[in-house]
Amino acid sequence: MIWVETIINGVLYGGLYGLLGVGLALAVGVMRVVNLSHGEFIVLSAFLGVSLVRVVPWLHPLALLLPVAVIAFCLGFGLQAVLINRVVTRPDPFAGILLTFGVAVVMRNLMVEIYGADPRHLQAGHLAQASAGFGGLHVGVLPLLILALSVALFTALQLVLTRTRFGRIVRATADHRDVVRLMGVNPGRVYNLVMGLSLALASVAGMLLAIRASFTPYSGVERLLVAFEVVVLGGLGTFWGAMLGGITLGVAELVGLRLDPNAGPLYAHLLFLVGVLLRPNGLFRART
């Protein structure tokens, strides 16, 4: 029974991992830019949550998801419009990587300057200890809510990109940036919106992860690593693949911790390595 609970908790934790990666997958899939500051924006959103809790302490952190996501969207929109659009069309593939790496370094040091280096944690109150029983199994209510929210966001993103005019424009821009200009579409504006949406999703993941685990200004590298592994395991071009990749990593990590409490996320990283060796295009992406 203990192993069943471990796997279930791994699935719940992995849903959050999937949400960490889907924003990065969106940016990479549309703009072909690996945003190395993605992890820092995830951590920044958690610190924004800490700041907002101080201002409105009577609100639950889950109620702050929307305002933090709006702030993150504006930051992403501005980042893309002011900086990344200057290099996104260059033939040098390292220009965007180097630029976002510089942004990440600056953000990390600014967060240390403003918030200090001490670990922080968002308190979920009684919800953090609440549990539900199913056939002798006890599962936390908060992880269930987080998984449900992750699935809802994945579904909403999929519907927006496949069933709306905006989604068709985004997909067309990703495939044929120069051709859509002939149709009156400004790729730069599309990229601004996509980056804003990417960081808004990342901010939700950052807030939820801050409720479940502590963080510091230096946690961005760890968050970026998880997001990158999720994207690679899931395969570019499939958001549900990112969800499945996150669940796979979550289960591997918790099973590994059950086998060896000192292992940490080692088993998840080993699974990622094996997955890349077996399926370089992603475990959950259809073969072409």
C-alpha positions in Angstrom: 0.0 0.0 0.0 2.9 2.4 0.7 4.1 2.0 -2.8 0.7 2.8 -4.2 0.6 6.0 -2.2 4.1 6.8 -3.3 3.2 6.5 -7.0 0.0 8.5 -6.5 1.9 11.3 -4.8 4.4 11.1 -7.6 1.7 11.6 -10.2 0.3 14.6 -8.2 3.8 16.1 -7.8 4.6 15.4 -11.5 1.5 17.4 -12.6 3.2 20.4 -11.1 6.5 19.5 -12.8 4.6 19.4 -16.1 3.3 22.9 -15.4 6.8 24.1 -14.8 7.8 23.0 -18.3 4.8 23.9 -20.4 5.7 27.6 -20.5 9.2 26.8 -21.6 7.8 24.4 -24.2 5.5 27.2 -25.6 8.4 29.6 -26.0 10.7 27.1 -27.6 8.0 25.8 -29.9 6.9 29.2 -31.2 10.1 31.3 -31.2 12.8 28.6 -31.2 14.4 30.4 -28.2 15.5 28.6 -25.1 14.7 31.1 -22.3 17.4 30.5 -19.7 15.8 33.1 -17.4 12.6 30.9 -17.2 13.7 29.5 -13.8 14.4 32.9 -12.4 10.9 34.1 -13.4 9.5 31.0 -11.7 11.3 32.0 -8.5 10.4 35.7 -8.9 6.7 34.8 -9.0 7.1 33.0 -5.7 8.8 36.1 -4.2 6.0 38.2 -5.6 3.5 35.9 -3.8 5.5 36.5 -0.6 5.3 40.2 -1.0 1.5 40.1 -1.8 0.9 38.0 1.3 2.5 40.6 3.4 0.2 43.3 1.9 -3.0 41.2 2.1 -2.3 38.6 4.8 -6.0 37.6 5.0 -5.9 36.1 1.5 -4.9 32.5 0.9 -1.9 32.2 -1.5 -4.1 30.3 -4.0 -6.2 33.5 -4.3 -3.0 35.4 -5.4 -2.4 33.1 -8.4 -4.3 35.4 -10.8 -2.6 38.8 -9.8 0.8 37.2 -9.9 0.1 35.6 -13.3 -1.0 39.1 -14.6 2.2 40.6 -13.4 4.3 37.8 -14.9 2.4 38.2 -18.2 3.3 41.9 -18.3 7.0 41.2 -17.4 7.2 38.6 -20.2 5.5 40.9 -22.7 8.0 43.6 -21.9 11.0 41.3 -21.9 10.2 40.0 -25.3 9.3 43.4 -26.7 12.4 45.2 -25.4 15.1 42.6 -25.5 14.4 39.2 -27.1 12.8 40.5 -30.3 16.1 42.1 -31.1 17.8 38.8 -31.4 15.0 36.3 -32.2 15.4 36.7 -36.0 19.2 36.5 -36.0 20.7 33.4 -37.7 23.0 32.8 -34.7 21.1 30.3 -32.5 23.2 31.3 -29.4 22.1 35.0 -29.4 18.9 34.3 -27.6 20.5 31.9 -25.2 23.3 34.3 -24.2 20.8 37.2 -23.8 18.4 35.2 -21.6 21.4 33.9 -19.6 22.4 37.5 -18.9 18.9 38.3 -17.9 18.9 35.3 -15.5 22.1 36.4 -13.8 20.8 40.0 -13.3 17.5 38.8 -12.0 19.1 36.3 -9.5 21.3 39.0 -8.0 18.5 41.5 -7.9 16.4 39.0 -5.9 19.3 38.4 -3.5 19.6 42.2 -3.1 15.9 42.7 -2.5 14.8 39.6 -0.6 18.0 38.2 0.8 19.3 34.6 0.5 17.2 33.0 3.3 14.8 30.2 2.3 11.2 31.2 2.0 7.9 29.3 1.9 4.3 30.1 1.2 2.0 28.9 4.0 -1.2 27.1 2.8 -2.7 27.0 6.3 -5.1 24.1 7.1 -5.3 23.2 3.5 -1.7 21.9 3.6 -2.6 19.3 6.2 -6.0 18.3 4.8 -6.3 14.8 3.3 -8.8 12.7 1.6 -9.2 8.9 2.0 -9.8 6.5 -1.0 -10.0 2.8 -0.3 -7.5 3.0 2.6 -5.3 5.4 0.8 -4.7 8.9 2.1 -4.0 11.7 -0.4 -3.5 15.3 0.4 -6.2 17.7 -0.7 -3.7 20.4 -1.8 -1.8 18.1 -4.2 -5.1 17.1 -5.7 -6.1 20.7 -6.2 -2.8 21.5 -7.8 -3.1 18.5 -10.2 -6.6 19.6 -11.1 -5.5 23.2 -11.7 -2.5 21.9 -13.9 -4.8 19.8 -16.0 -7.2 22.7 -16.4 -4.5 25.0 -17.5 -3.1 22.4 -20.0 -6.6 21.9 -21.4 -7.2 25.7 -21.7 -3.9 26.2 -23.4 -4.6 23.4 -25.9 -8.0 24.8 -26.7 -6.7 28.3 -27.1 -4.0 27.1 -29.6 -6.2 24.8 -31.5 -9.7 26.3 -31.5 -9.2 30.1 -31.6 -8.1 32.6 -34.2 -5.2 33.7 -31.9 -4.1 30.1 -31.7 -4.1 29.7 -35.5 -2.0 32.9 -35.8 0.5 31.6 -33.2 0.8 28.3 -35.0 1.2 29.9 -38.4 3.8 32.3 -37.0 5.8 29.4 -35.5 5.8 27.6 -38.9 6.2 30.4 -41.4 7.2 33.7 -39.7 7.9 35.5 -43.0 4.8 34.3 -44.7 2.4 35.6 -42.1 3.7 39.1 -42.6 2.0 38.9 -46.0 -1.3 38.4 -44.2 -0.9 41.5 -42.0 0.4 39.7 -38.9 3.3 41.2 -37.0 5.4 38.3 -35.7 7.0 40.5 -33.0 3.6 41.2 -31.4 2.7 37.6 -31.5 6.0 36.7 -29.8 5.3 39.3 -27.1 2.0 37.7 -26.3 3.4 34.2 -26.4 6.3 35.1 -24.0 3.8 36.8 -21.7 1.6 33.7 -21.7 4.7 31.5 -21.2 5.8 33.4 -18.0 2.2 33.6 -16.8 2.1 29.8 -16.8 5.5 29.7 -15.2 4.3 32.1 -12.4 1.4 29.8 -11.5 3.8 26.9 -11.3 6.2 28.9 -9.2 3.5 29.9 -6.7 2.2 26.3 -6.4 5.7 24.9 -6.0 6.5 27.6 -3.3 3.5 26.3 -1.4 4.9 22.7 -1.5 8.6 23.4 -1.1 11.0 26.2 0.1 12.9 28.4 -2.3 15.7 30.9 -2.4 16.9 33.4 -5.1 19.3 30.6 -6.2 16.5 28.1 -6.9 16.0 29.2 -10.5 18.7 26.9 -11.8 16.9 23.9 -10.3 13.5 25.0 -11.6 15.0 25.5 -15.1 16.6 22.1 -15.1 13.2 20.4 -14.2 11.4 22.5 -16.9 14.0 21.6 -19.5 13.8 17.9 -18.6 10.1 18.0 -18.9 10.2 19.6 -22.3 12.8 17.1 -23.6 11.0 14.1 -22.2 7.6 15.2 -23.5 8.9 16.1 -26.9 8.6 19.5 -28.6 5.3 20.3 -30.1 3.1 18.4 -27.7 1.9 20.1 -24.5 0.3 16.9 -23.1 3.7 15.3 -23.6 5.1 17.9 -21.2 2.4 16.9 -18.7 3.3 13.2 -19.1 7.0 14.0 -18.9 6.4 15.9 -15.7 4.4 13.0 -14.2 7.1 10.5 -15.2 9.8 12.6 -13.4 7.6 13.1 -10.4 7.0 9.4 -10.0 10.7 8.6 -10.5 11.7 11.2 -7.9 9.4 10.0 -5.2 10.1 6.3 -5.9 13.8 7.1 -5.7 13.3 8.9 -2.4 11.5 5.8 -1.1 14.3 3.6 -2.1 17.1 5.9 -1.0 16.1 8.9 1.2 19.5 10.5 0.4 19.1 10.3 -3.4 17.0 13.5 -3.8 16.0 13.9 -7.5 18.9 11.7 -8.6 16.6 9.0 -10.0 14.5 11.5 -11.9 17.7 12.8 -13.6 18.8 9.3 -14.4 15.4 8.6 -16.0 15.8 11.7 -18.1 19.2 10.5 -19.2 17.9 7.1 -20.2 14.9 8.7 -21.9 17.2 10.9 -24.0 19.3 7.9 -25.0 16.3 5.8 -26.0 14.1 8.5 -27.6 16.0 11.7 -28.4 12.8 13.3 -29.8 10.9 12.7 -26.6 9.3 9.7 -24.9 5.7 10.9 -25.6 6.1 12.3 -29.1 4.9 10.2 -32.0 7.6 8.9 -34.2 7.8 10.5 -37.7 
